[in-house]
Structures are given as structure tokens and as C-alpha cells.
């Protein structure tokens, strides 16, 4: 939907749904041939998809009827109550294991939306968050687990958990204007000046590392410590780190946190300049065309004979079977599509424990490992990031089949 609030030109001084039962959907198995190529176009596309809340197309919403909310109540109990609590009070049985804590829907406080400050989110805002999840948290992307109808039913139910929706109604989305087609050095320089003028460094630090003088004192509306964003860690941007995502956050702020809304304080041009500067600090985003050299382990074994593009979807490896020949040098490029319970995923192979290991691999923070397949046989590979004894990471496994060299 197009935002409708006009951003003044004159500057002034100044959901989450749990993962307890998220892995119920199974994916069909697929395997690789012995070839130096990617596993599939679909997996490559999933790995290259940018983190972006604002670039998600929301379908036309249905009427938010009492019948839809009733249907959503059952969807909620089946999928969300384990973290968010049966009544939405964030006291589910899994809540204590999650960092950050799940959203307390009874407060009516939402961070990720197109409306500024404390204004309530739109139905489309809620649908986006339900569908995409929240990066670097335990909130999964429910678009892969629930139908569109079930997600709209969840939106209708969520709106019954706080009377603020009925009392206030949805807020008015901010106006971002046209996104710049290119970001110039001048825009970044002006953004740096605006960063200083708006005193962003008090929290985010002079260099944007989240180490400002107020950083250790910040709390959210519920009394929880909340560190400011380190802009150099792109994968930690919870809504996404595209230029438009950053500009939207500058305009709307993060309700319930110390991050204020600047929609009435900065002009449209100033917002895009500031967003350009913040965006320039983020680490380069993995685009599916290779793996950052700093993340490659095991380069000393030589150039690979086989390159496997491994991804993850719904806590399942894709592919879940890898075939190579004894003696080949194998490189595994691993890029997950979610961050698990907020700490990422890993990769290891039983029988190759000393040479094959990755841990804490996050969305758009891929890692690679290169090793020589010097032992023939069938070996189990698995997620090496253990943060659950339930049906999540423990079911992330597959087979590495090393065929004898003479076969």
C-alpha cells in the first residue's frame, strides 16, 4: 500500500510469534549430482533474497470480521501460544528461552510498522511481520508455514488482544517519497552531517558501532535492557537493511524503545541522506554470487573440485543428500533463510569432525568450509548450532555420500 502521510520539509531540533511448533512442515528431499554447479535456481534465489520488510508485497486484505478473528484464535493457539502465551501476554512455555522476549500483544505496543511513534499498526503491517518474521530473533517467517488465509486470520485475532485497536484505530502511514535511484557520495556526506546533528551518536556511537555513551543505560517500555543497533552488522537489522527499510525506521521510530520517530523532524531529503549514511556502514550483503573470503574455512586444501550451494528452509537442509567421490576437494557454501531461534544455524559432518564445522551462520552472513573427502562411506551432516531439544535443529540433518574413488 502507498503511504499517505506527508513528511514536512522544515527540520526541527530534534510480533512476535513463537517457534515452538514451527517445523511441522516437511520439505521434499533433493540431492546433488557429482558436478561443480549450484544445487538449484530456487535455493540460489532464496539465498540471494535481500532482507527487506518494505519490499514485501501485501495482498488485498479481507474484512476483519468476528468470524475471521475466531478462526485466527485457533491458528494462534496451534502455532503462537507456546511463546506468546494463550492470552497474548508473552508468557508461553517457550518464552523464557527466547532472546529477545516475545511480543506481549496485550500492550498494543508494536515496533515494526509504517505508522510513526505510538500510532497503531495497519492490518498490512501486522500481515508483513507475521509473514516475514523478524530477523535475528526466534520469530520465523510464517509465509512458508501458514496459508495466506490463516495469516490474515491471525491478524484479525491479534487485534482482539488489545483494546487499543478499537480505541485508536490504525495510524496513518508515513510518506517516504520516491527512493533515490542511486546513492551518491554527497548524499552519504550529508547523511553523516545529519547523523551528528540529530545526535544519533549518543546511542549508536560516533562510528555507528552501537557504543554511544547512553548505550548501556537504554531500556524498552517493559524495563528490558535494549542495546542500540550496531550499523556495521547488516544481518542484525530486524526489519531489513535495504535503503528503504532504514528510511522507514528513521521516520517511524521503534515504538516501545528509545528510538524516536523523525517523521516530523526531518525533511524527505534529510531522511534519505541519513538512511544513505547508515546504509553505507553496513557490511556488504551476500548476493548469491559467492562467499566472503573471510568466512571461508579450510582454504589450505586447495581449489575445490565440487562446490555445493547449501541452504536451509524451515529447519531443513536443501539438499539433504550430497554425493561426492573419494579424494575430491569439496566446498560447502551455506546460506540459511532464517536465523533459527536467533542464533543462526550450523553445519558439521560426523566422521569429518575435525575438518568440517561451521556455527552461527545467519541470514546473509554465509559461511563456507572446504575439505577433502578422504574417507568413503555414508556420513550424517547436521546443524551444529544446538539451541533446542525440541523439533527444530535436532531434525536438521542429511547424508554426505562419499563414493569410493574406484567406483
N, C-alpha and C positions, 0 to 999 in steps of 0.2 A: 504494500500500500504506500501511496505517496504521503510523506509528512506534510502537515498543513500549517504549523506554527511559523511565523515569520521571525527571523533572528535579527534583532536590532543592530544597526550599524555602529552606533556610538559605544566604544568600550567604557567600562566602569573600572573602579579600583580593584576592584576585585570581582532452582525450584526443584526444592530440588528433590528430584525423585530418586529413590534408592536403587541399589543394585542387588538386593538380596535374592531376587528370582530372575535376574536379567538374562541369564544364559540358557533359558529354556528352549530357544530356537536353535535348531541344528542346521549346519550348512552341509551341502553335498561335498563329498571328498573329491579332490582333484590331485593329480600327480604330474610331475615334470618328466619330460623326456631327457635323455642324456644329450644336452645341447647347450651351447653358450648363448642363451636367449632368455628373455623375461618370461615369467610363467603365464601371464595373460594380460590382455588390454584392460580388463576390468580391475584387476588388482593394481596395475600401474596407475590407473585413473584414481582409485581410492587413495593411493599413497600420495598422489600429487594434488589432491583437492585441498585448497587453502582453508585454513581455519577462518571462518567468517560467519558471523551471526547476521550481518546486514545483507549479505548476498544470497540468503536463503529465500526462495520464492514460497510465499504462503498461499495456499489455495483459498478460494472463496469460503468464508466461514458459514456454518449453518446457523439457524436461530438457536439462541441459548435458552432452550426450553427446560421446564422442570423434568420432563421425561428424559432429556439428554443428560441432565445432571444426575438423575437416578442411575442411568446406565453407567455414567462415569464413576459413580460411587463404587460399583462393583469392580471396575477396571482398577481403580485406585487401591482397593483393599487387596486385590490379587497381585499388584505389581509395585506399589509405592509405600504401603503402610509399614513394611518391615524397617524402613529408615525414617520416614516422615511421621510415623505414628498413625493409629487408626483415626484419630480426630484431626490430624494435620499439625499436631503440636511439637513435631520433631523429636518425639520420644519413642521411636520404634526400637525394636530389639537390636537392630544393627547400628543404631545411631552412634553409640559410644565408640565404634571402631573407625569412624569416618573423620577425616580432616580435609577440608573444613566440615563443620557440623551441617547436617541437612537443614533446609529451609523450614522455619516454623510458619506454616501457612495461615495460622490463626491471627498473626500480627498484621497481615496485609502489607508487609514490607518486602518489596521486590527490587532487586538490583538491575536486572537486565531487561531493558525496555526502551521504547522510543520516546517516552514521555519524561519530562525533566523533574528533578528533585523528588519530592514525596508524592507526586501525582501517580495515580494508579495506572498499571499497565493496560494496554489494549488486549483484546482477545487474541489478536495476531501475535503480540509479544509473548503471551503465555504459550501459544502453539509453537513458536520458534524454539523456545527454551526446552519444552517437552520433547520436541523432535530432534534437536541438535545436541542436547545435553550441555554440560559445562566443562570446558577443558581444564585439565589438571585437578579434577575433583572426581568423586565417586558417582557423579550423575551421568548416566550413559545416554547415548543418542537413541531415543525410543523410536525414531523413524524406521529403524531396522527390526524392531521387535513388536510394535503395535501398528495396527491399521490406521489410516487417516481418520476414520470414523471414531475409533477408540481414543485417539489423541484429542479430537475435538470434544469428546465426551468428558475426558479428563479436565479440559479447560473449563467446561461448564461446572463440573464438580468442585474444582479448586475455588471458583468464585463463590461457592456457598460456605467456604470455611472461614471467611472474614466478612463482617458486615460493612467493611469499607467499600467494597464493590457496589453495594446497594446504596450506601450513603453518598458516595462521591462520584461514582461512575468512572469510566475510563478517562484518562487525561488526554491532552492534545499533543500529538507527536511533534517533535521539534522539526524545524526546517533546516536541512543541511545544504540545500542548493546543489549545484552541479559539481561532481567530483572532478578535480583537475585531471586533465589527460596526461600530463607529465608533472613531475616534481623537480623544480629547478633548485640549484644551489642557493639562489636568492630566497626562495621560499623557506628552505631549511634554516638559512641565516636569520631571517625574520622570525621564524618559529623559535629559534634559540633565544632571541631577544624577548619574545613574548613569554617564554618559559621562566626567564628571570623576572620579568615584570609581574607575572601572575603569582610569583613566589612558589612555584611548583617544587623548587629545590628544598624547601623546608621539610617536606615529607619524602620526596623521591630522590633527594640528593642532588648536588650540583652537577654531577655527571650522569644522573638518571639511574643509579645503581640501587635505589631504594634505601639509601643510608643517610637520609637527611637528619637534622638534629631532633626532629619530632618523631622519627620513625619508631622508636621503641616505646613511645607513650600512647600510640594510637589504639583506639578500641572501636568496635562496631556498636550498633544500637543495643546489643544484648550483653555488652560487657566483655566480649571476647577480644583478645589481642588480635590486631589485623595489620600485618606489615604492608607498607606501600609497595606498589609494583616496581620490580626491577626491570626497566625497559630494555635491558640488554638480553633478556631471556624471552624470546618471542613466543615460545611454546607455552609460557605461563599466562599469556593473556587469555583470560577465561572466556571472553566473548569472541575473541578472534583478534588478529593483529594486522588485518588489511587497513589501508589508509582510511576507508570509510568507517570501519569498526572503531578505530581510535577517535575519529572526529565525532562520532555519535556519543562515545563515552565522555568526551570533553563537554559536549553540550548537555547531556542528561545527568552527568554525575553518576554516583553509585549510591542509591538510596539506602539508608541504614549504615553507611560508612562515612568516614571523614571526607571522602571525595565529593566536592560540591559540584553543582551544575553551573556551567558557564554560559548557558543559552542566552541569558540576558546581560552578560558581562562582556562578551567578545563579539565582534562582527563576524560575518560569514568568512571573510578573507582571513581574519586572525585565527579562526578555528582551524581552517585548512593549513595555515602556516604552522601552527603549533602541532597539529597532527603530523605534518610532514617531518618536523624535527624529531618527534617521539618515534615515528616510524623508522627514521634513519638510524636510530640507536639499536634497533632490534637485530638479532643475528639473522643472516640470510636464511630464507625459507627453502627447505628441500623441495625440489620441483619434479622429482621422479627421474631426473636425468643422471643421477649419480649420487654418491655418498660423500659427505665431507671427509677430507683426508684425515682430519684429527680424530674421527670416530672409527677409523679402520684399525682393527686389531689383527696381528699375525702377518703383516706385510713381508716379513723376512722369509717366508716360504716361497716367494716368487709370484709371478703373474698367474692369475687363475686360469685353469682350463675350462671351468664351468662357473657361471655366475647365476645364482638363484635369487630372484626377487621375492622375498618372503613378506607377507603381510598378515594382518590379524583382523578379523571381523567377528564381533560378538563372542570374544574369548575363544576363538577357534583359529588355528593356523591355516593359512591358504598359501601354498598347498600343504596338505597334511601328509604327503608322501614325497620324498626326494630320492631320486635314483642317480647314482654316480658310479664310476668304475674305480677299482683299487688303483692307487698311485696318482690319481688326478688331484690337482690343487683346486679346491672349492672355495668360492667366496659366497657368503650369505649376506645379502643386504636386507636388513629387517626394518620395516616401517609399519608400526601399528596404526589403526584407525581410531583407537580410543586410548585413554590413559588408565584403564582398569579402575582400581579404587583410588586413583590419584597419584600412584607411584610408578605408573608405566608397566611395561611387560619386559620379559627377558627371553633368552634362548640359550639352551645348553643341550649337549648330547651325551647320554650315558655311554661310557666306553671311550669317549673322547674328552673327558672332563678337564684335562689339563690344557687342552688346546682350543676348545670351543666353549666360549662363555660370554654372554652379554647380559647386562642387567639394567633396569631402569630406563628402557627405551620408550620415549614419549612421542606423541603425535608431532610430526615434523621435526623431531630430534632423532633421526635414524642412527643406527649403528651398523657396523659391518664386522664380520670376522672371516679370516682367511686361514684355511688349514689344509693339510694333505690327508687325503682319505687313505691311510696306510694300513687299515685293518678291514678285511672283508667281513660281511655279515649284515645282520639287520639290527639297527640300534634305535632306541627311543629318544626323540628330542622333545623338549618340554619347556614351559615358561619357567625361567629361573628367578623370577620376581615373586616370591611367595608372600602373599599378604591375606590369604583367605584359606580357611579349611572347608569352605562350602563349595558350591558347584561352579566356581569361577576359574581361577588359574589352575587348580589341580586337574581340570579337564582339558587344558591346553597342551596337547601333545600330538605327536605324529611319528612317522617312521623315516629313518635315513637308511636306505638300502645301498650298501656298497658291494657291487658285483665283483667277483674275482677277476683279476686282470686277464686271465687266460680264457674267460668265457666269451 
